[in-house]
Amino acid sequence: MKGARRTLIGRVTSDKMDKTVVVAVERSYRHPLYGKVVRRQKKYVAHDESNEAREGDLVSIQESRPLSRTKRWLVEQILERTQVRADE
């Protein structure tokens, strides 16, 4: 094994590129001083070899070697599909 690779779960926000998706991962933490729960979102560019992930899908992404200037993640699996609208 090539070391422990991080795995994150997020929602696909863009699938307009070929074999690439943008995944928004949301995390929440308690503010150290005020105690309020703060939600933060970060976007990751991930490689989707089979072009299966669609916008709105919940996916699991895994850390990998650099694939391009911005791509450092792979789509591991699609956890939840979104409903397809009738107008599309």
C-alpha positions as CSV (number, residue, x, y, z in Angstrom):
1,M,0.0,0.0,0.0
2,K,1.3,3.5,-0.9
3,G,0.5,4.9,2.6
4,A,-2.8,5.9,4.0
5,R,-4.8,7.9,1.4
6,R,-7.3,10.3,2.6
7,T,-11.0,9.8,1.7
8,L,-13.6,12.6,1.7
9,I,-17.3,12.7,1.0
10,G,-18.9,15.6,-0.9
11,R,-21.4,16.7,-3.5
12,V,-20.6,17.2,-7.2
13,T,-21.1,20.9,-8.1
14,S,-19.9,20.8,-11.7
15,D,-19.6,18.0,-14.3
16,K,-19.1,20.2,-17.4
17,M,-15.5,19.0,-18.0
18,D,-14.4,15.7,-19.6
19,K,-13.5,13.1,-17.0
20,T,-13.4,15.7,-14.3
21,V,-15.8,16.8,-11.6
22,V,-15.7,19.5,-9.0
23,V,-16.7,18.2,-5.5
24,A,-17.7,20.5,-2.6
25,V,-16.8,19.0,0.7
26,E,-18.4,20.6,3.8
27,R,-17.0,20.4,7.3
28,S,-18.2,21.9,10.5
29,Y,-16.4,22.7,13.7
30,R,-17.0,24.6,16.9
31,H,-15.5,28.1,17.1
32,P,-12.8,28.0,19.8
33,L,-13.8,31.3,21.5
34,Y,-17.5,31.7,20.8
35,G,-18.6,28.1,20.7
36,K,-20.8,28.6,17.7
37,V,-20.8,25.8,15.1
38,V,-19.2,27.1,11.9
39,R,-19.7,25.4,8.5
40,R,-16.9,25.6,5.9
41,Q,-16.9,24.4,2.4
42,K,-13.9,23.6,0.1
43,K,-14.0,22.5,-3.5
44,Y,-11.8,19.7,-4.9
45,V,-11.2,18.9,-8.5
46,A,-11.5,15.1,-9.0
47,H,-10.8,12.7,-11.8
48,D,-13.8,10.7,-13.0
49,E,-12.5,8.2,-15.6
50,S,-15.9,6.8,-16.7
51,N,-17.8,10.2,-16.7
52,E,-20.5,8.7,-14.4
53,A,-20.9,11.3,-11.7
54,R,-23.5,14.0,-12.4
55,E,-24.1,17.4,-10.8
56,G,-25.8,16.9,-7.4
57,D,-24.5,13.3,-6.8
58,L,-22.9,12.4,-3.4
59,V,-19.5,10.9,-4.1
60,S,-16.5,9.6,-2.2
61,I,-13.2,10.9,-3.4
62,Q,-9.7,9.6,-2.6
63,E,-6.3,11.3,-2.6
64,S,-4.0,10.5,-5.4
65,R,-0.9,11.6,-7.2
66,P,-1.1,14.9,-9.2
67,L,-3.0,14.2,-12.4
68,S,-3.0,17.8,-13.7
69,R,-2.3,21.3,-12.3
70,T,-5.4,21.2,-10.1
71,K,-6.5,17.5,-10.0
72,R,-5.2,15.5,-7.0
73,W,-8.2,13.4,-6.2
74,L,-10.0,10.4,-7.8
75,V,-13.8,9.7,-7.6
76,E,-13.8,6.4,-5.6
77,Q,-17.6,5.7,-5.8
78,I,-20.9,7.3,-6.2
79,L,-22.8,7.0,-2.9
80,E,-26.1,8.7,-3.9
81,R,-27.6,9.7,-7.2
82,T,-29.8,12.7,-7.7
83,Q,-33.2,12.6,-9.3
84,V,-33.2,13.4,-13.0
85,R,-35.5,16.3,-13.8
86,A,-38.1,15.9,-16.6
87,D,-37.0,19.1,-18.5
88,E,-33.4,17.8,-19.1
